[in-house]
Amino acid sequence: MRSGTQRRPTSRHILARAAIDIAIATVSMALGNAYAADPPNLEGVWGMVQHDRLGAPFFIPIEPTRTAEGKKITDEFIAKYDVENLEANGS
């Protein structure tokens, strides 16, 4: 074959590609339906930690530490604003 020319795909190649596309679509739909029925809860604060595989970080939920002053500020904010519905509490 000369440099710069491409071979035309055969029917076997086309069928293999179609089978791969169908498999990917089926898995994607199944995962999408699973997440729609029970979406993962990603609320809160997350931290990245390194585990035993070099270069492979993963994320875990963490509870941030607060000083007494930080807790006071947070409690005042929660009292002033409806943090569940993102509205002011009428003050």
PDB file of N, CA, C and O in Angstrom:
ATOM      1  N   MET A   1       0.843  -1.160   0.000  1.00  0.00           N
ATOM      2  CA  MET A   1       0.000   0.000   0.000  1.00  0.00           C
ATOM      3  C   MET A   1       0.893   1.230   0.000  1.00  0.00           C
ATOM      4  O   MET A   1       1.910   1.283   0.692  1.00  0.00           O
ATOM      5  N   ARG A   2       0.488   2.221  -0.796  1.00  0.00           N
ATOM      6  CA  ARG A   2       1.281   3.438  -0.875  1.00  0.00           C
ATOM      7  C   ARG A   2       1.064   4.319   0.342  1.00  0.00           C
ATOM      8  O   ARG A   2       0.002   4.304   0.963  1.00  0.00           O
ATOM      9  N   SER A   3       2.074   5.071   0.661  1.00  0.00           N
ATOM     10  CA  SER A   3       1.978   6.001   1.780  1.00  0.00           C
ATOM     11  C   SER A   3       0.937   7.065   1.469  1.00  0.00           C
ATOM     12  O   SER A   3       0.885   7.589   0.356  1.00  0.00           O
ATOM     13  N   GLY A   4       0.109   7.381   2.457  1.00  0.00           N
ATOM     14  CA  GLY A   4      -0.892   8.424   2.275  1.00  0.00           C
ATOM     15  C   GLY A   4      -2.239   7.920   1.776  1.00  0.00           C
ATOM     16  O   GLY A   4      -3.195   8.693   1.713  1.00  0.00           O
ATOM     17  N   THR A   5      -2.336   6.665   1.428  1.00  0.00           N
ATOM     18  CA  THR A   5      -3.630   6.134   1.000  1.00  0.00           C
ATOM     19  C   THR A   5      -4.242   5.347   2.147  1.00  0.00           C
ATOM     20  O   THR A   5      -3.539   4.777   2.981  1.00  0.00           O
ATOM     21  N   GLN A   6      -5.551   5.330   2.167  1.00  0.00           N
ATOM     22  CA  GLN A   6      -6.252   4.606   3.220  1.00  0.00           C
ATOM     23  C   GLN A   6      -7.063   3.482   2.602  1.00  0.00           C
ATOM     24  O   GLN A   6      -7.574   3.592   1.487  1.00  0.00           O
ATOM     25  N   ARG A   7      -7.167   2.395   3.358  1.00  0.00           N
ATOM     26  CA  ARG A   7      -7.990   1.280   2.910  1.00  0.00           C
ATOM     27  C   ARG A   7      -9.436   1.577   3.227  1.00  0.00           C
ATOM     28  O   ARG A   7      -9.744   2.194   4.247  1.00  0.00           O
ATOM     29  N   ARG A   8     -10.300   1.149   2.379  1.00  0.00           N
ATOM     30  CA  ARG A   8     -11.727   1.314   2.633  1.00  0.00           C
ATOM     31  C   ARG A   8     -12.149   0.277   3.659  1.00  0.00           C
ATOM     32  O   ARG A   8     -11.712  -0.873   3.601  1.00  0.00           O
ATOM     33  N   PRO A   9     -13.007   0.681   4.609  1.00  0.00           N
ATOM     34  CA  PRO A   9     -13.441  -0.300   5.610  1.00  0.00           C
ATOM     35  C   PRO A   9     -14.282  -1.400   4.970  1.00  0.00           C
ATOM     36  O   PRO A   9     -15.098  -1.150   4.083  1.00  0.00           O
ATOM     37  N   THR A  10     -14.063  -2.606   5.440  1.00  0.00           N
ATOM     38  CA  THR A  10     -14.846  -3.727   4.942  1.00  0.00           C
ATOM     39  C   THR A  10     -16.134  -3.834   5.742  1.00  0.00           C
ATOM     40  O   THR A  10     -16.294  -3.175   6.769  1.00  0.00           O
ATOM     41  N   SER A  11     -17.038  -4.656   5.273  1.00  0.00           N
ATOM     42  CA  SER A  11     -18.306  -4.829   5.993  1.00  0.00           C
ATOM     43  C   SER A  11     -18.043  -5.420   7.380  1.00  0.00           C
ATOM     44  O   SER A  11     -18.796  -5.148   8.315  1.00  0.00           O
ATOM     45  N   ARG A  12     -17.006  -6.208   7.524  1.00  0.00           N
ATOM     46  CA  ARG A  12     -16.655  -6.758   8.834  1.00  0.00           C
ATOM     47  C   ARG A  12     -16.243  -5.641   9.795  1.00  0.00           C
ATOM     48  O   ARG A  12     -16.630  -5.653  10.964  1.00  0.00           O
ATOM     49  N   HIS A  13     -15.464  -4.683   9.306  1.00  0.00           N
ATOM     50  CA  HIS A  13     -15.073  -3.550  10.133  1.00  0.00           C
ATOM     51  C   HIS A  13     -16.282  -2.698  10.514  1.00  0.00           C
ATOM     52  O   HIS A  13     -16.397  -2.237  11.650  1.00  0.00           O
ATOM     53  N   ILE A  14     -17.162  -2.501   9.571  1.00  0.00           N
ATOM     54  CA  ILE A  14     -18.356  -1.691   9.829  1.00  0.00           C
ATOM     55  C   ILE A  14     -19.240  -2.374  10.866  1.00  0.00           C
ATOM     56  O   ILE A  14     -19.756  -1.714  11.768  1.00  0.00           O
ATOM     57  N   LEU A  15     -19.420  -3.684  10.748  1.00  0.00           N
ATOM     58  CA  LEU A  15     -20.235  -4.427  11.712  1.00  0.00           C
ATOM     59  C   LEU A  15     -19.590  -4.427  13.097  1.00  0.00           C
ATOM     60  O   LEU A  15     -20.287  -4.304  14.104  1.00  0.00           O
ATOM     61  N   ALA A  16     -18.277  -4.563  13.154  1.00  0.00           N
ATOM     62  CA  ALA A  16     -17.591  -4.543  14.447  1.00  0.00           C
ATOM     63  C   ALA A  16     -17.751  -3.178  15.105  1.00  0.00           C
ATOM     64  O   ALA A  16     -17.993  -3.091  16.309  1.00  0.00           O
ATOM     65  N   ARG A  17     -17.618  -2.123  14.325  1.00  0.00           N
ATOM     66  CA  ARG A  17     -17.768  -0.775  14.881  1.00  0.00           C
ATOM     67  C   ARG A  17     -19.204  -0.556  15.362  1.00  0.00           C
ATOM     68  O   ARG A  17     -19.416   0.051  16.412  1.00  0.00           O
ATOM     69  N   ALA A  18     -20.183  -1.040  14.612  1.00  0.00           N
ATOM     70  CA  ALA A  18     -21.582  -0.901  15.016  1.00  0.00           C
ATOM     71  C   ALA A  18     -21.841  -1.657  16.316  1.00  0.00           C
ATOM     72  O   ALA A  18     -22.563  -1.167  17.185  1.00  0.00           O
ATOM     73  N   ALA A  19     -21.259  -2.842  16.454  1.00  0.00           N
ATOM     74  CA  ALA A  19     -21.439  -3.625  17.684  1.00  0.00           C
ATOM     75  C   ALA A  19     -20.834  -2.896  18.881  1.00  0.00           C
ATOM     76  O   ALA A  19     -21.420  -2.879  19.964  1.00  0.00           O
ATOM     77  N   ILE A  20     -19.667  -2.298  18.684  1.00  0.00           N
ATOM     78  CA  ILE A  20     -19.035  -1.537  19.768  1.00  0.00           C
ATOM     79  C   ILE A  20     -19.902  -0.333  20.143  1.00  0.00           C
ATOM     80  O   ILE A  20     -20.113  -0.062  21.325  1.00  0.00           O
ATOM     81  N   ASP A  21     -20.401   0.386  19.138  1.00  0.00           N
ATOM     82  CA  ASP A  21     -21.247   1.550  19.402  1.00  0.00           C
ATOM     83  C   ASP A  21     -22.516   1.166  20.157  1.00  0.00           C
ATOM     84  O   ASP A  21     -22.941   1.882  21.064  1.00  0.00           O
ATOM     85  N   ILE A  22     -23.117   0.047  19.789  1.00  0.00           N
ATOM     86  CA  ILE A  22     -24.331  -0.419  20.469  1.00  0.00           C
ATOM     87  C   ILE A  22     -24.013  -0.801  21.920  1.00  0.00           C
ATOM     88  O   ILE A  22     -24.787  -0.493  22.827  1.00  0.00           O
ATOM     89  N   ALA A  23     -22.885  -1.465  22.135  1.00  0.00           N
ATOM     90  CA  ALA A  23     -22.498  -1.848  23.498  1.00  0.00           C
ATOM     91  C   ALA A  23     -22.261  -0.614  24.361  1.00  0.00           C
ATOM     92  O   ALA A  23     -22.700  -0.573  25.510  1.00  0.00           O
ATOM     93  N   ILE A  24     -21.581   0.383  23.829  1.00  0.00           N
ATOM     94  CA  ILE A  24     -21.332   1.618  24.576  1.00  0.00           C
ATOM     95  C   ILE A  24     -22.641   2.329  24.889  1.00  0.00           C
ATOM     96  O   ILE A  24     -22.832   2.807  26.007  1.00  0.00           O
ATOM     97  N   ALA A  25     -23.536   2.405  23.923  1.00  0.00           N
ATOM     98  CA  ALA A  25     -24.830   3.061  24.142  1.00  0.00           C
ATOM     99  C   ALA A  25     -25.645   2.330  25.201  1.00  0.00           C
ATOM    100  O   ALA A  25     -26.288   2.969  26.035  1.00  0.00           O
ATOM    101  N   THR A  26     -25.625   0.988  25.178  1.00  0.00           N
ATOM    102  CA  THR A  26     -26.379   0.197  26.146  1.00  0.00           C
ATOM    103  C   THR A  26     -25.846   0.412  27.569  1.00  0.00           C
ATOM    104  O   THR A  26     -26.622   0.596  28.506  1.00  0.00           O
ATOM    105  N   VAL A  27     -24.532   0.388  27.719  1.00  0.00           N
ATOM    106  CA  VAL A  27     -23.932   0.609  29.042  1.00  0.00           C
ATOM    107  C   VAL A  27     -24.223   2.030  29.516  1.00  0.00           C
ATOM    108  O   VAL A  27     -24.559   2.237  30.682  1.00  0.00           O
ATOM    109  N   SER A  28     -24.099   2.999  28.630  1.00  0.00           N
ATOM    110  CA  SER A  28     -24.365   4.395  28.996  1.00  0.00           C
ATOM    111  C   SER A  28     -25.806   4.578  29.451  1.00  0.00           C
ATOM    112  O   SER A  28     -26.057   5.267  30.440  1.00  0.00           O
ATOM    113  N   MET A  29     -26.747   3.975  28.751  1.00  0.00           N
ATOM    114  CA  MET A  29     -28.156   4.095  29.140  1.00  0.00           C
ATOM    115  C   MET A  29     -28.402   3.420  30.482  1.00  0.00           C
ATOM    116  O   MET A  29     -29.134   3.953  31.317  1.00  0.00           O
ATOM    117  N   ALA A  30     -27.802   2.258  30.699  1.00  0.00           N
ATOM    118  CA  ALA A  30     -27.987   1.550  31.970  1.00  0.00           C
ATOM    119  C   ALA A  30     -27.429   2.372  33.124  1.00  0.00           C
ATOM    120  O   ALA A  30     -28.077   2.494  34.164  1.00  0.00           O
ATOM    121  N   LEU A  31     -26.237   2.938  32.958  1.00  0.00           N
ATOM    122  CA  LEU A  31     -25.654   3.765  34.012  1.00  0.00           C
ATOM    123  C   LEU A  31     -26.467   5.029  34.224  1.00  0.00           C
ATOM    124  O   LEU A  31     -26.673   5.448  35.363  1.00  0.00           O
ATOM    125  N   GLY A  32     -26.929   5.640  33.147  1.00  0.00           N
ATOM    126  CA  GLY A  32     -27.751   6.837  33.262  1.00  0.00           C
ATOM    127  C   GLY A  32     -29.036   6.560  34.009  1.00  0.00           C
ATOM    128  O   GLY A  32     -29.443   7.360  34.852  1.00  0.00           O
ATOM    129  N   ASN A  33     -29.686   5.445  33.721  1.00  0.00           N
ATOM    130  CA  ASN A  33     -30.916   5.079  34.420  1.00  0.00           C
ATOM    131  C   ASN A  33     -30.651   4.796  35.896  1.00  0.00           C
ATOM    132  O   ASN A  33     -31.471   5.144  36.746  1.00  0.00           O
ATOM    133  N   ALA A  34     -29.521   4.171  36.211  1.00  0.00           N
ATOM    134  CA  ALA A  34     -29.187   3.867  37.610  1.00  0.00           C
ATOM    135  C   ALA A  34     -28.975   5.161  38.387  1.00  0.00           C
ATOM    136  O   ALA A  34     -29.450   5.292  39.515  1.00  0.00           O
ATOM    137  N   TYR A  35     -28.269   6.113  37.793  1.00  0.00           N
ATOM    138  CA  TYR A  35     -28.029   7.385  38.479  1.00  0.00           C
ATOM    139  C   TYR A  35     -29.301   8.215  38.576  1.00  0.00           C
ATOM    140  O   TYR A  35     -29.490   8.936  39.556  1.00  0.00           O
ATOM    141  N   ALA A  36     -30.175   8.127  37.581  1.00  0.00           N
ATOM    142  CA  ALA A  36     -31.428   8.882  37.637  1.00  0.00           C
ATOM    143  C   ALA A  36     -32.313   8.354  38.755  1.00  0.00           C
ATOM    144  O   ALA A  36     -32.992   9.129  39.428  1.00  0.00           O
ATOM    145  N   ALA A  37     -32.311   7.042  38.958  1.00  0.00           N
ATOM    146  CA  ALA A  37     -33.136   6.448  40.005  1.00  0.00           C
ATOM    147  C   ALA A  37     -32.570   6.734  41.391  1.00  0.00           C
ATOM    148  O   ALA A  37     -33.330   6.949  42.335  1.00  0.00           O
ATOM    149  N   ASP A  38     -31.260   6.738  41.524  1.00  0.00           N
ATOM    150  CA  ASP A  38     -30.619   6.951  42.816  1.00  0.00           C
ATOM    151  C   ASP A  38     -29.327   7.745  42.611  1.00  0.00           C
ATOM    152  O   ASP A  38     -28.236   7.173  42.630  1.00  0.00           O
ATOM    153  N   PRO A  39     -29.451   9.078  42.412  1.00  0.00           N
ATOM    154  CA  PRO A  39     -28.240   9.855  42.136  1.00  0.00           C
ATOM    155  C   PRO A  39     -27.298   9.861  43.335  1.00  0.00           C
ATOM    156  O   PRO A  39     -27.750   9.838  44.480  1.00  0.00           O
ATOM    157  N   PRO A  40     -25.995   9.893  43.079  1.00  0.00           N
ATOM    158  CA  PRO A  40     -25.042   9.907  44.200  1.00  0.00           C
ATOM    159  C   PRO A  40     -25.132  11.221  44.963  1.00  0.00           C
ATOM    160  O   PRO A  40     -25.375  12.272  44.368  1.00  0.00           O
ATOM    161  N   ASN A  41     -24.941  11.167  46.257  1.00  0.00           N
ATOM    162  CA  ASN A  41     -24.986  12.355  47.097  1.00  0.00           C
ATOM    163  C   ASN A  41     -23.572  12.925  47.186  1.00  0.00           C
ATOM    164  O   ASN A  41     -22.683  12.317  47.783  1.00  0.00           O
ATOM    165  N   LEU A  42     -23.376  14.096  46.586  1.00  0.00           N
ATOM    166  CA  LEU A  42     -22.064  14.720  46.587  1.00  0.00           C
ATOM    167  C   LEU A  42     -22.051  15.988  47.433  1.00  0.00           C
ATOM    168  O   LEU A  42     -21.208  16.863  47.235  1.00  0.00           O
ATOM    169  N   GLU A  43     -22.985  16.085  48.373  1.00  0.00           N
ATOM    170  CA  GLU A  43     -23.034  17.259  49.234  1.00  0.00           C
ATOM    171  C   GLU A  43     -21.858  17.257  50.195  1.00  0.00           C
ATOM    172  O   GLU A  43     -21.244  16.219  50.443  1.00  0.00           O
ATOM    173  N   GLY A  44     -21.552  18.423  50.729  1.00  0.00           N
ATOM    174  CA  GLY A  44     -20.532  18.519  51.763  1.00  0.00           C
ATOM    175  C   GLY A  44     -19.196  18.961  51.215  1.00  0.00           C
ATOM    176  O   GLY A  44     -19.098  19.456  50.092  1.00  0.00           O
ATOM    177  N   VAL A  45     -18.193  18.779  52.002  1.00  0.00           N
ATOM    178  CA  VAL A  45     -16.831  19.159  51.652  1.00  0.00           C
ATOM    179  C   VAL A  45     -16.042  17.887  51.381  1.00  0.00           C
ATOM    180  O   VAL A  45     -16.109  16.927  52.148  1.00  0.00           O
ATOM    181  N   TRP A  46     -15.299  17.889  50.289  1.00  0.00           N
ATOM    182  CA  TRP A  46     -14.521  16.718  49.912  1.00  0.00           C
ATOM    183  C   TRP A  46     -13.046  17.077  49.902  1.00  0.00           C
ATOM    184  O   TRP A  46     -12.673  18.197  49.553  1.00  0.00           O
ATOM    185  N   GLY A  47     -12.214  16.127  50.283  1.00  0.00           N
ATOM    186  CA  GLY A  47     -10.771  16.333  50.268  1.00  0.00           C
ATOM    187  C   GLY A  47     -10.102  15.264  49.438  1.00  0.00           C
ATOM    188  O   GLY A  47     -10.567  14.126  49.380  1.00  0.00           O
ATOM    189  N   MET A  48      -8.995  15.636  48.788  1.00  0.00           N
ATOM    190  CA  MET A  48      -8.260  14.683  47.973  1.00  0.00           C
ATOM    191  C   MET A  48      -7.129  14.094  48.808  1.00  0.00           C
ATOM    192  O   MET A  48      -6.375  14.822  49.453  1.00  0.00           O
ATOM    193  N   VAL A  49      -7.023  12.792  48.789  1.00  0.00           N
ATOM    194  CA  VAL A  49      -5.936  12.119  49.496  1.00  0.00           C
ATOM    195  C   VAL A  49      -5.216  11.191  48.527  1.00  0.00           C
ATOM    196  O   VAL A  49      -5.785  10.746  47.531  1.00  0.00           O
ATOM    197  N   GLN A  50      -3.994  10.919  48.829  1.00  0.00           N
ATOM    198  CA  GLN A  50      -3.194  10.006  48.017  1.00  0.00           C
ATOM    199  C   GLN A  50      -3.249   8.622  48.652  1.00  0.00           C
ATOM    200  O   GLN A  50      -3.077   8.489  49.863  1.00  0.00           O
ATOM    201  N   HIS A  51      -3.485   7.604  47.856  1.00  0.00           N
ATOM    202  CA  HIS A  51      -3.461   6.253  48.422  1.00  0.00           C
ATOM    203  C   HIS A  51      -2.224   5.520  47.940  1.00  0.00           C
ATOM    204  O   HIS A  51      -1.307   6.147  47.409  1.00  0.00           O
ATOM    205  N   ASP A  52      -2.177   4.223  48.111  1.00  0.00           N
ATOM    206  CA  ASP A  52      -0.949   3.459  47.894  1.00  0.00           C
ATOM    207  C   ASP A  52      -0.488   3.378  46.442  1.00  0.00           C
ATOM    208  O   ASP A  52       0.655   2.997  46.189  1.00  0.00           O
ATOM    209  N   ARG A  53      -1.348   3.728  45.478  1.00  0.00           N
ATOM    210  CA  ARG A  53      -0.913   3.711  44.077  1.00  0.00           C
ATOM    211  C   ARG A  53      -0.408   5.096  43.707  1.00  0.00           C
ATOM    212  O   ARG A  53      -1.173   6.060  43.735  1.00  0.00           O
ATOM    213  N   LEU A  54       0.824   5.204  43.373  1.00  0.00           N
ATOM    214  CA  LEU A  54       1.441   6.479  43.040  1.00  0.00           C
ATOM    215  C   LEU A  54       0.687   7.151  41.894  1.00  0.00           C
ATOM    216  O   LEU A  54       0.452   6.541  40.852  1.00  0.00           O
ATOM    217  N   GLY A  55       0.317   8.395  42.097  1.00  0.00           N
ATOM    218  CA  GLY A  55      -0.351   9.154  41.046  1.00  0.00           C
ATOM    219  C   GLY A  55      -1.827   8.879  40.916  1.00  0.00           C
ATOM    220  O   GLY A  55      -2.440   9.340  39.953  1.00  0.00           O
ATOM    221  N   ALA A  56      -2.432   8.148  41.837  1.00  0.00           N
ATOM    222  CA  ALA A  56      -3.847   7.808  41.723  1.00  0.00           C
ATOM    223  C   ALA A  56      -4.594   8.362  42.935  1.00  0.00           C
ATOM    224  O   ALA A  56      -4.859   7.622  43.882  1.00  0.00           O
ATOM    225  N   PRO A  57      -4.935   9.646  42.923  1.00  0.00           N
ATOM    226  CA  PRO A  57      -5.645  10.220  44.073  1.00  0.00           C
ATOM    227  C   PRO A  57      -7.109   9.798  44.085  1.00  0.00           C
ATOM    228  O   PRO A  57      -7.658   9.407  43.055  1.00  0.00           O
ATOM    229  N   PHE A  58      -7.727   9.877  45.237  1.00  0.00           N
ATOM    230  CA  PHE A  58      -9.166   9.687  45.300  1.00  0.00           C
ATOM    231  C   PHE A  58      -9.724  10.681  46.303  1.00  0.00           C
ATOM    232  O   PHE A  58      -8.980  11.263  47.092  1.00  0.00           O
ATOM    233  N   PHE A  59     -11.011  10.871  46.270  1.00  0.00           N
ATOM    234  CA  PHE A  59     -11.655  11.896  47.072  1.00  0.00           C
ATOM    235  C   PHE A  59     -12.497  11.266  48.165  1.00  0.00           C
ATOM    236  O   PHE A  59     -13.176  10.265  47.935  1.00  0.00           O
ATOM    237  N   ILE A  60     -12.455  11.851  49.357  1.00  0.00           N
ATOM    238  CA  ILE A  60     -13.256  11.376  50.479  1.00  0.00           C
ATOM    239  C   ILE A  60     -13.977  12.570  51.097  1.00  0.00           C
ATOM    240  O   ILE A  60     -13.447  13.681  51.083  1.00  0.00           O
ATOM    241  N   PRO A  61     -15.172  12.362  51.638  1.00  0.00           N
ATOM    242  CA  PRO A  61     -15.831  13.467  52.328  1.00  0.00           C
ATOM    243  C   PRO A  61     -15.099  13.775  53.625  1.00  0.00           C
ATOM    244  O   PRO A  61     -14.667  12.865  54.332  1.00  0.00           O
ATOM    245  N   ILE A  62     -14.962  15.041  53.932  1.00  0.00           N
ATOM    246  CA  ILE A  62     -14.297  15.436  55.175  1.00  0.00           C
ATOM    247  C   ILE A  62     -15.178  16.434  55.914  1.00  0.00           C
ATOM    248  O   ILE A  62     -15.965  17.158  55.304  1.00  0.00           O
ATOM    249  N   GLU A  63     -15.040  16.463  57.197  1.00  0.00           N
ATOM    250  CA  GLU A  63     -15.735  17.445  58.024  1.00  0.00           C
ATOM    251  C   GLU A  63     -14.702  18.499  58.403  1.00  0.00           C
ATOM    252  O   GLU A  63     -13.757  18.212  59.138  1.00  0.00           O
ATOM    253  N   PRO A  64     -14.885  19.730  57.895  1.00  0.00           N
ATOM    254  CA  PRO A  64     -13.879  20.744  58.205  1.00  0.00           C
ATOM    255  C   PRO A  64     -13.876  21.088  59.691  1.00  0.00           C
ATOM    256  O   PRO A  64     -14.927  21.106  60.332  1.00  0.00           O
ATOM    257  N   THR A  65     -12.704  21.358  60.228  1.00  0.00           N
ATOM    258  CA  THR A  65     -12.614  21.762  61.624  1.00  0.00           C
ATOM    259  C   THR A  65     -12.849  23.263  61.704  1.00  0.00           C
ATOM    260  O   THR A  65     -12.395  24.023  60.848  1.00  0.00           O
ATOM    261  N   ARG A  66     -13.562  23.677  62.742  1.00  0.00           N
ATOM    262  CA  ARG A  66     -13.867  25.094  62.917  1.00  0.00           C
ATOM    263  C   ARG A  66     -13.466  25.528  64.315  1.00  0.00           C
ATOM    264  O   ARG A  66     -13.585  24.773  65.280  1.00  0.00           O
ATOM    265  N   THR A  67     -12.995  26.739  64.399  1.00  0.00           N
ATOM    266  CA  THR A  67     -12.713  27.313  65.706  1.00  0.00           C
ATOM    267  C   THR A  67     -14.040  27.726  66.334  1.00  0.00           C
ATOM    268  O   THR A  67     -15.081  27.678  65.679  1.00  0.00           O
ATOM    269  N   ALA A  68     -14.006  28.121  67.576  1.00  0.00           N
ATOM    270  CA  ALA A  68     -15.226  28.595  68.237  1.00  0.00           C
ATOM    271  C   ALA A  68     -15.793  29.801  67.490  1.00  0.00           C
ATOM    272  O   ALA A  68     -17.008  29.926  67.337  1.00  0.00           O
ATOM    273  N   GLU A  69     -14.915  30.686  67.027  1.00  0.00           N
ATOM    274  CA  GLU A  69     -15.363  31.862  66.270  1.00  0.00           C
ATOM    275  C   GLU A  69     -15.983  31.439  64.938  1.00  0.00           C
ATOM    276  O   GLU A  69     -16.999  31.996  64.522  1.00  0.00           O
ATOM    277  N   GLY A  70     -15.378  30.464  64.274  1.00  0.00           N
ATOM    278  CA  GLY A  70     -15.929  29.966  63.015  1.00  0.00           C
ATOM    279  C   GLY A  70     -17.295  29.321  63.201  1.00  0.00           C
ATOM    280  O   GLY A  70     -18.193  29.513  62.380  1.00  0.00           O
ATOM    281  N   LYS A  71     -17.456  28.554  64.284  1.00  0.00           N
ATOM    282  CA  LYS A  71     -18.759  27.940  64.578  1.00  0.00           C
ATOM    283  C   LYS A  71     -19.803  29.008  64.844  1.00  0.00           C
ATOM    284  O   LYS A  71     -20.943  28.879  64.398  1.00  0.00           O
ATOM    285  N   LYS A  72     -19.429  30.077  65.574  1.00  0.00           N
ATOM    286  CA  LYS A  72     -20.348  31.173  65.872  1.00  0.00           C
ATOM    287  C   LYS A  72     -20.792  31.853  64.578  1.00  0.00           C
ATOM    288  O   LYS A  72     -21.981  32.118  64.395  1.00  0.00           O
ATOM    289  N   ILE A  73     -19.858  32.134  63.691  1.00  0.00           N
ATOM    290  CA  ILE A  73     -20.181  32.786  62.409  1.00  0.00           C
ATOM    291  C   ILE A  73     -21.093  31.890  61.575  1.00  0.00           C
ATOM    292  O   ILE A  73     -22.060  32.368  60.982  1.00  0.00           O
ATOM    293  N   THR A  74     -20.790  30.601  61.528  1.00  0.00           N
ATOM    294  CA  THR A  74     -21.617  29.660  60.765  1.00  0.00           C
ATOM    295  C   THR A  74     -23.024  29.583  61.337  1.00  0.00           C
ATOM    296  O   THR A  74     -23.996  29.616  60.582  1.00  0.00           O
ATOM    297  N   ASP A  75     -23.151  29.482  62.649  1.00  0.00           N
ATOM    298  CA  ASP A  75     -24.468  29.399  63.283  1.00  0.00           C
ATOM    299  C   ASP A  75     -25.279  30.671  63.041  1.00  0.00           C
ATOM    300  O   ASP A  75     -26.486  30.598  62.814  1.00  0.00           O
ATOM    301  N   GLU A  76     -24.626  31.842  63.085  1.00  0.00           N
ATOM    302  CA  GLU A  76     -25.321  33.109  62.810  1.00  0.00           C
ATOM    303  C   GLU A  76     -25.798  33.151  61.361  1.00  0.00           C
ATOM    304  O   GLU A  76     -26.903  33.618  61.083  1.00  0.00           O
ATOM    305  N   PHE A  77     -24.983  32.670  60.454  1.00  0.00           N
ATOM    306  CA  PHE A  77     -25.362  32.657  59.037  1.00  0.00           C
ATOM    307  C   PHE A  77     -26.560  31.744  58.819  1.00  0.00           C
ATOM    308  O   PHE A  77     -27.509  32.122  58.133  1.00  0.00           O
ATOM    309  N   ILE A  78     -26.527  30.543  59.397  1.00  0.00           N
ATOM    310  CA  ILE A  78     -27.631  29.587  59.249  1.00  0.00           C
ATOM    311  C   ILE A  78     -28.916  30.147  59.861  1.00  0.00           C
ATOM    312  O   ILE A  78     -30.003  29.911  59.333  1.00  0.00           O
ATOM    313  N   ALA A  79     -28.800  30.894  60.982  1.00  0.00           N
ATOM    314  CA  ALA A  79     -29.981  31.497  61.607  1.00  0.00           C
ATOM    315  C   ALA A  79     -30.555  32.607  60.727  1.00  0.00           C
ATOM    316  O   ALA A  79     -31.766  32.829  60.716  1.00  0.00           O
ATOM    317  N   LYS A  80     -29.691  33.302  59.993  1.00  0.00           N
ATOM    318  CA  LYS A  80     -30.129  34.434  59.175  1.00  0.00           C
ATOM    319  C   LYS A  80     -30.681  33.995  57.824  1.00  0.00           C
ATOM    320  O   LYS A  80     -31.607  34.619  57.306  1.00  0.00           O
ATOM    321  N   TYR A  81     -30.135  32.943  57.252  1.00  0.00           N
ATOM    322  CA  TYR A  81     -30.525  32.505  55.912  1.00  0.00           C
ATOM    323  C   TYR A  81     -31.051  31.074  55.935  1.00  0.00           C
ATOM    324  O   TYR A  81     -30.573  30.233  56.697  1.00  0.00           O
ATOM    325  N   ASP A  82     -32.032  30.818  55.095  1.00  0.00           N
ATOM    326  CA  ASP A  82     -32.558  29.471  54.907  1.00  0.00           C
ATOM    327  C   ASP A  82     -31.613  28.765  53.932  1.00  0.00           C
ATOM    328  O   ASP A  82     -31.781  28.867  52.717  1.00  0.00           O
ATOM    329  N   VAL A  83     -30.634  28.059  54.460  1.00  0.00           N
ATOM    330  CA  VAL A  83     -29.622  27.462  53.601  1.00  0.00           C
ATOM    331  C   VAL A  83     -30.158  26.296  52.777  1.00  0.00           C
ATOM    332  O   VAL A  83     -29.550  25.923  51.774  1.00  0.00           O
ATOM    333  N   GLU A  84     -31.274  25.721  53.177  1.00  0.00           N
ATOM    334  CA  GLU A  84     -31.865  24.625  52.385  1.00  0.00           C
ATOM    335  C   GLU A  84     -32.511  25.152  51.115  1.00  0.00           C
ATOM    336  O   GLU A  84     -32.414  24.519  50.064  1.00  0.00           O
ATOM    337  N   ASN A  85     -33.175  26.315  51.200  1.00  0.00           N
ATOM    338  CA  ASN A  85     -33.902  26.854  50.046  1.00  0.00           C
ATOM    339  C   ASN A  85     -33.252  28.113  49.476  1.00  0.00           C
ATOM    340  O   ASN A  85     -33.805  28.752  48.581  1.00  0.00           O
ATOM    341  N   LEU A  86     -32.080  28.465  49.997  1.00  0.00           N
ATOM    342  CA  LEU A  86     -31.315  29.636  49.539  1.00  0.00           C
ATOM    343  C   LEU A  86     -32.140  30.920  49.595  1.00  0.00           C
ATOM    344  O   LEU A  86     -32.165  31.688  48.634  1.00  0.00           O
ATOM    345  N   GLU A  87     -32.802  31.146  50.703  1.00  0.00           N
ATOM    346  CA  GLU A  87     -33.627  32.339  50.919  1.00  0.00           C
ATOM    347  C   GLU A  87     -33.262  32.986  52.250  1.00  0.00           C
ATOM    348  O   GLU A  87     -32.797  32.314  53.170  1.00  0.00           O
ATOM    349  N   ALA A  88     -33.479  34.312  52.346  1.00  0.00           N
ATOM    350  CA  ALA A  88     -33.297  34.996  53.616  1.00  0.00           C
ATOM    351  C   ALA A  88     -34.471  34.629  54.541  1.00  0.00           C
ATOM    352  O   ALA A  88     -35.580  34.400  54.058  1.00  0.00           O
ATOM    353  N   ASN A  89     -34.243  34.572  55.850  1.00  0.00           N
ATOM    354  CA  ASN A  89     -35.271  34.205  56.800  1.00  0.00           C
ATOM    355  C   ASN A  89     -36.113  35.410  57.241  1.00  0.00           C
ATOM    356  O   ASN A  89     -36.649  35.405  58.349  1.00  0.00           O
ATOM    357  N   GLY A  90     -36.234  36.415  56.418  1.00  0.00           N
ATOM    358  CA  GLY A  90     -37.090  37.553  56.739  1.00  0.00           C
ATOM    359  C   GLY A  90     -36.446  38.573  57.655  1.00  0.00           C
ATOM    360  O   GLY A  90     -37.151  39.412  58.215  1.00  0.00           O
ATOM    361  N   SER A  91     -35.123  38.533  57.833  1.00  0.00           N
ATOM    362  CA  SER A  91     -34.499  39.531  58.686  1.00  0.00           C
ATOM    363  C   SER A  91     -33.820  40.578  57.854  1.00  0.00           C
ATOM    364  O   SER A  91     -33.232  41.513  58.399  1.00  0.00           O
TER     365      SER A  91
END
